Amino acid sequence: MIQEIIKKAKSENKKVYIYAHKFPDGDAISSSCAIQKYLQNEGIDAKYVVTNEIRIFKEVVGEIPTTKSVEENAISIILDTSTISYAENTMFKETPVQDIYVIDHHEKVKDTKCIEDELGIPSKNVIRNKDLSSTCEIITSNLEQEKITPEIANMLLLGLLTDTAKLRYIRKDTLKNLAKLIECNANYENITNLCNRKINLKEEVGIARTLLKVRTFKIGETFGMILPVDNKETNNLSRTYGIRNLQKKIFKMADIRNCSFMCMLAENTPNKYDVEFRSAKTCGNFDVSILGPKHNGGGHEHASGGFINIEEGETQRSIEEQLKQEAIQLYSQKGQEVQRINISNEDKELSRILNRTKRFTKGITPEILMKAQTLVENGANYEYIFKTAGITPKELMEEDKPNHMIKIERNLKTFRIQNEILSRIPYSVYSQRNPSVNIKLSWQDIEILTKKYKVTQEEILSAITVFSNINIESATITLPDGKSVHIDKNGNTTKQEKIEKEVPIGDVSK
């Protein structure tokens, strides 16, 4: 398709405009900028059209100027966007349908209309491939390798990494296409470091204070989590903590034991909630790709999103209840019990590779990726092994237990205690750059936390790990009896046992 677009643009002397979805993520931005650069290298006047400023990933994609108008006699490429309502802008409507092209990795859901259906775009102008992880991966697989410059390869790599949650969720050819980008001289170390850079403490405090309000509800033998945030609070989060597009922070609710469904609603504009859905493959394993299109969006089996307009008579609470019922219904139709994994020899070898490369962040070569690709093709449970790499149970590596059954464990208490700890950090600390955080708990604090969450003092101290990916100099949690735990900026933790009461000089009563 890309070659067809190039041929048409040159023969008919047409500009090419590129569009993506609202609240663009790494995949939308990177795929758009990569296609723009690829076409420009072919001598074509190409432009990524956005009407709202994009602030992220400038180190890789550069500045993206906003656009107020486009020419009618042009070619339009719509990327990573399943429906018109989910598009960042709709200036592509100025283009004749025979000159509109769509490249997307979101699944076409039964009884819903994708953007090509809504516009009547010819099928030959559409690539919709749910079997690839991202739009960047689709583009990678379709471009001529010799024409992928290092600059373009970096963009495509960024989109692939961000849309796979740094390779946590892959598709059948993801590692092969990643190897292709490395062969095209993508700077894997730099892009990985960018994706793994530490998070701003100020933002984390704001998110934690909001997550304390998350509500849980029963779904079969599992439970769901839902967090609706009204317009007043989203504005406060943006103004006070610099948090934009709160619904995209849904990943903070992931990986909790027995949690099968996660939903975050954010009223970014009055009477309109942007919503994200997630489901856990290893717990419940039901399909939320149905929910995205149902709510004016799109998505995948375990990740989707859209938006909900509040109609007359509706409230935030009624929308929340509606989404709960939709999740419960999905679970009743296709839900499964918590998945147990039968550890194979392929799993063991994949675990060794992931441990050796620190989950594909160090020492990556095309050969290593292709070896892992082969293990996945031969049945290795990639997602489970990726989650447990580095903390893999001893049984996983024992040669005499190749069929050992292991269940992934997660802890809701840890999630809540970590949010409690972050929420206690005052402005005078989180407003600093790389601060040293000292949290001193009173006996009253301990009583409240242990009663509210049924946790031990040791579990409270273990919440220190929440700082391992936050940009700080150090952090310390201290209990009333003097027992404490400390973490430095490199993630190294040390414990201090109970401090004995000092005896004043001259006092020999002890």
N, C-alpha and C positions, 0 to 999 in steps of 0.2 A: 504493500500500500504506500509506503513512504516514497518509493521510486516513482509510483504513479503520480503522487502529489508533486514531486519535483518536476516531472515531465510536463504536467499540466501548467504549473506555475511558470515554467520557462517558455513553453510554446504559446501560452495565452497572455504572457506578461502580467501575471497577477501577483498581488501581495498575498501573504499568508498570515492569518491571525490565529492565535492559539488561545484556548480557553480552558479553565479547570473549575473545580468546585469552590463554594464559599468556605471560609475559614480554612484556606489551603494548608495541607500538611506537607511533609517532606516529599512524598511521592508526587503530589499534584504540582508543587513548585518545581521540583527537580526534573520531572518528565517534560514540563512545559519549557523550561529553560534549555534542556538538552535538545529537544526538537528544534527550538528556535535557533540554537547555535549550529546544529547540524545543517539546517536549511540555509542559514547565512553562509556557511562554508561552501555551499553549493552555488552561491551567488544569488540567492533569493532574498527578497525583502520580507523578513518574518518578524513577528512581534507577539510576545505573550501579553494578552490584554487583561488588565486588572483595573478595577475602579476603586479599590481600597488598598491602602499602603500595606506592603508586605515587609515585615521587619526581620524575619528569621532567615538563617542560613546564608547571609550575605557573603560570608567568607568563601562560599563555594559557587553560588549562583550570581553574585554581584547585585547591583542595584536594579530594582524592577520599577520603572516609572509607571504612574497611573495613566489611563487613557480615557478620554471623554467621548470620542467618536471614532468610527471606522468607515472605510470605503465600502460601498455596496458591491462593487465588482471585484470580489476577492475570494480567496479560499479560506474556509474555517476548519480548524482541527479542534475537536472537543476531547479533552483528556480526563480520565479518572472521575467521570461524572455520569451517574446513571440516569438522572432525571433532570428536566428543565428546572424544576423548583429548587434543585440542589446546586445549580450553577451559580458561580460568583457574580456573573452578569449575563445578560442575554442578547448582547449585540450581534451574536452569530445569526440571529433571526433576519438580519439584513442580507444574508447570503442565500442564493438559490440552493435548494436542497441537494442538487446534483454536485455541488461544490463543497458540501459539508462532510467531514470525516469524523469518525468516532473511534477512539482507542480506550478501552476500559477493561478492568479486571473484576468488576462487580458482577455478580450472578444475575441473570434475568429470572425474576421470580414469576411463577405462574399467576395469571390474572392481574398482573401489573404491567404498566407501559414504561419501557425504557425510553431514553431520549430520542433514539432513532425511530421508535414507534410514534412518539408524539409529533416529530417533525416530518415523518415520511421519508427518511433518508434511505437511499438504495442499500441493500444488504452488502453489495460489493464494497461499499464505503465504510464498513463497520468491522472492527476487530473487537470482539467481546470474549475474553478468555479467562474464565474463573479458575482455570487450572494453574495460572501463574500468580505469583505472590503480590505483584504490584504492576502498575502501569509502566514503571521504569523497567521491570523485568520483561514485559511484553516488547518494549522498544529495543531493549538489549538484544533480544532474540531475533528481531527483525532487521536491525541495522547491519550493514556490511562492516565486518570487523576492522578491515583496513582503514575505514573512514571514521572510526571512533577515536577521536583525539583524547589525550589524557584529560583535558578539560571536560569534555563530554562524559568520559568514563567516570570522573569524579562525581558529576551531577547524578548520573544514573546509579552509581554506587550509594550515594546519600539517600536517594529515594527508596532503593531496595532495602537498605538497612533500617530506615525508619519505619517502613510499612511492614516489615517482618519482626518488629520489636527487637532489632539488633540480632536477627537470625534466630530468634526463638521460635517463630512460626514460619515454616517454609512449605513450599509446594514441591512437586516431583522434580522439577528441573532447576530450582533456585540455586543450588550450590554449583551446578554446571554453568549457569549464566553468570554467577559471581566470579567463577574462575575466568570466564571470558573477559570480564571487565579488568581483572588484575593483569591478564595478558595484554590488555590495551593500555597498561601503565597507569591505572588508577592508583592514587596514593592511599592504599588501604589503611595504613597506620594513622595518617592525618584525619581521614574521614571517620574512622572508628573513634579516635580521640574526641573529635567534635561531637559525635553521637553520645559519647560516654562522659562528657564534661560534667563537672559537679553542678548541682542545682543551687539556686539562690535561696538562702535561708529565709529571707523575708517572704518569698512566695510560698515556701513550704509551711511557714507558720499560718498563713492565711488559709491554705488548703486544709491543714490539720484542724483548724478551728471550725471549718465548714463540715469536714468529715465526721466530727463528733456528733453531728445531727443526723447521720445516716440511719435509716430505718431498715430493719430486717423483717422478713416474713417467710413463712413456711412454704416450701414447694416440694410436695411428696416427702421423700426421705432426706431432702436437702433444704437449703434456704436461699432466699434471694436478698439482694441489697438494693435500695433505691434512695436517691438523694435529690429532691427537688429544691431549687434555689430561685427565689423570686427576683424581680428586677431590682428592687432596692438593695438586696444583698450582692447581686452580681456587680452592680455599680460600685458598691463599697469595696468589694474584693479587687476591682480594677483600680480604683482610686487609692486605696490604702496599701495594697500589697502588690500591685502591678500584674494581677492575674487576668489574662484575657482568654476568652473561649473556655470557660471553666469545664464545660462538658467533655473536653478533650483530656481532662485529668482523670478520666474514669479508670485508667490503668492503676491508679492508687488503690482501687478497690479489688484488685485481682489477687489470685493465689491465696485464698483463705479456705481452710478446711471446710468441706461440705457446702461451700457457696457455689451454686450452679448458675446464678443469674445476677448481673449487675446492670444498673440503669442510673444514669445521671441526667437530670433536666436542668437547664439553665435558661432563665428568662433574660436573654441578652437584650432584647427589645420588648417593650411593653406588649403583653397579650400574645407573645410568641415564644414558645419554649424550643430551644435546640436540644436534641436528645441523642444520647449515645447508649447503645446496648452491647453487652458482652455476655457470652456464656462460656462455661468451662468444659473443655473436651474431656478432661479426666474426672469430671463430676457433673452428672446430669446429661451432658453431651447432647443438648438439643439445639435446634436451628433457629437463630435469631435473624437470619437473612430475610425472613418473612416480615419481621417488624419494621425494618428500614423502609422498604417501599410502601408499606401500609401507612407510614407516617411521612410521606413526601420525600423519602430519601432512598438509600440503597445500602448494600453491604455484602457481607459474607456469612458463612455458616455460623461463625462464632464472634463476629464483630459487624455491627451495622449502626446506622444513624439516620436521623431525619429531623423534622421539626413539627411541632404541634401548635396550631392556632387555637386560642381559647375562644370558644363559641359562647353565645349568650346562655347564662345559667350554669356554665362550667366554672370550676374552681381548681386551684392547684391540687387540692386534696382529691377531687373527683378524678382528675387526670392521673394522679398517682395510683388511685385504686383501679382505674381502667388498665393501666400498664401492668399492675400486679396480676390481674385476672388474665391478661394476655399471656404472661409468663407461665402462670399455673396451667393454662390450657395447653400451651406448647409442650410443657413437661409431661402432661397427661397423655399427649399424643405420641411423643417420640423420646421422652426422657429415659435415662438409664441410671442404674445405681452407680456409686462411685467406682470408677474403673480400676481394675487391678492389672498389673503388667506382668507378663510372663517373660522373665529376663533370659534372653538368648545370647549366644556367642557373639552375634553381630552387635547386640546392645553393649556388651562388655568392651568390644573393640572401639565402638563409637564413643563410649565413655572415656576410654584412654585418650583418644584424639582430642576430645573436648577439654579434658583436664590438662593435657599437655599444652594446648593452645589457649587455655583460659577462656573457654567458650568462644573460640574463633576471634580472639582479640590480639593474639601474639603469634608471630612466626607463621603466618598464613602463606601458603603457596597454592598455585593451581593444582598441583599433585595431591596435596593434603585434602583439598576440597573435593576432588574427583574420587578419592578413596572413600571419603565420608558419603558422597553421593551413591557410590556402589553399595555401601552398607545399608543405606536407607532403601535403595531399590530391592535389596535382599531381605527386607522386613524389619530392620532396626526401628525401635520405637523412639523416633527422634525427639518428639516434644517432651516425653517423660525423661529421657536421658539428658536432654539439655537442661531441664529444670534441676535435676539432681546432680549434675556434674560439679565436682568440688565438694559436695556434701553427700556423695553417694553412700547409701548404707553398706556396711561391710559385706553383707551377703551378696551384693551385686557383683563383687569382684572375686568371690570364692569359686574356684574352678569346680568344686564338687557339688555346687548347687545351681546348675544351669537353668533350672526351671523354678527357681524360688519366686514366690508371689509377693509383691511389695505394694503397699498402698501409700500414696502421697499424703503426707500430713501437713495441715496448715492450722493456724491458730487465730481465731477471731479476737481473743483477748490481747494478743500481741499487737494486732492492728489498732485496737482501741487505746491501749496503753501508750503506744508510740505517738498517736495523735494527741493524747493528754499531755505527754511530755513536751511536745513541740508547742502546743497551745499555751503553755505556761511561760514561754520566753517573751520578755517585755520588749517594747519598741526600742528602748535604749540599747538593747543588744542586737536585735535582728535588723536594725537600721544601719549597723556598722558593716564595713567590708571585712570579710574573713574574721569574724569575732571569736573570742573565747567564751563559750557558753558554760555557765555554772548554775545548775538547778539544784537547789537545796530544799528537800522536802521536810515538812513538819510531821509530827505524829498525827495531827489532824488530817493532813494530806494522805498519809498512809491509811488511816482508818477509812476515809472516803473512797480511795481507790480500791482497797481490798474488799470493801463491802459492795461497791458498785460493779466490779468486774470479777470478783472471786479470784484474785491473783495473790501470789506470794510476794514478799519483798524481793526475792531473787528474780522473779519475773519482771518486777518493776525495773530493777537494775539492768536486766537484759535488753530493755528498750533502747539502750545506748546505741545499738546497731543502726537505728534510724538515721544517725548522723554520718554513716559511712559514705554516703554519696552526696552530702551537702557541703557547700563551700564554706568551711569554717577552719579556724586554726586548731581548735580542740573543743571537747565538750566533756563535762563531768556531771554525773548524777550522784548526789550525796543523801544518804538516809539520816534520820535524827540521831542514830547511835554512832555516826561517824563512818559507817561502812559506805564505800563509794566505788564507782567504776568510771574509768577515764578512756576516751578515745582520741587519738591524734588525727591530724589532717590526712594521714596515709591509711587510716582505718584500723590501726593497731590499738587493741584494748588492753587495759591493765586494771586489776582490782586492788582495792585497799580494804583490808579487813577492819573490824571495829577498832577505833582508836581508844586506848585506855585513858582515863581521866588523869590529867597532869597533877602531880603532887607539888604544892608550893614549897619553896626552899624553907627549911626549918620545921616543916610539918612531918613528924615521924609517926603519925598515927596509923599510917597505912601498914 
